[in-house]
Amino acid sequence: MRKSGKQERQEAISRILGSTSIDSQDELLQRLLEEGFAMTQATLSRDLREMKIAKTPDSAGRYVYRMPDVLLPQSKRERHGVMTPFARHGLLNIDFSGQLAVIKVPAGYAGGVAHDMDANNIPGVMGTIAGHDTVLIILREHANRNIILHTLKMLFDA
């Protein structure tokens, strides 16, 4: 039996993401189909965008869909080299130029990384713009790059 209604469909998405880790739209589409929601990938993408759902790293470093009000896993306080946690969680490289910084990530992860940064209000960061494999960070005047690097390390060192 096919259910309809955007609100009911989005409530189902919220319920599914609140109860299990989903790492692909195909997997989420399958779960919705099992609950009686027949929809296209384009419709699901619109719902995810409207609901402000993004892919973010879980404690194992796997990117999964999360509701915007879900807190990120707390980071461990172990000592690592600056690039170690970045490479392990998808941040491959960061390069600063003036009031900008560019982070390279694996293909498809930029949106989740940018969402995490925006949600955590990193000191010195005005905002982010995500591409497919690149996050552009706009820095505030006189931003302290070391604080930004330290914050990124803590955020992505789960």
ABEGO torsion letter per residue (X at the ends): XBBBEAAAAAAAAAAAAAABBBABAAAAAAAAAAAGBBBBAAAAAAAAAAAGBBBBBBAAGBBBBBBAABBBBBBBABBBBAAAAAAAAGBABBBBBEABBBBBBBBGAAAAAAAAAAAAGBBGBAEBBBBAABBBBBBBBGBBAAAAAAAAAAAABX
